[in-house]
């Protein structure tokens, strides 16, 4: 649980997340500043596993490209279009599910963001 008196940092990219973790460590503020990210990489996932990030919002850009191509193909071949929006995320990653995503990133580099 995060105490309401903690400061917070939310970073946009994976490299900024890793940099912010290092900066917080250097300041001796680990555990005193809540830190989360929208960027996914092996470095940010490792920080998440260690509890130095409290979340990563996995925006799943792979699915954006996958569904776009799938829709274009289905339209050209069968004149089919989806009826509504197709959700591609985000999937919220936490310390509890970081190991599984790390394993996926190691087996399939680039599918879940930067390696």
Secondary structure, DSSP 4 states (H G I P E B T S, - for coil): ---TT-EEEEESSHHHHHHHHHHHHHTT-TTTEEEEES---HHHHHHHHTTSSSEEEE--HHHHHHHHHHHHHHHHHH----SS-----PEEE-TTTHHHHHHHHHHSTTTTS--
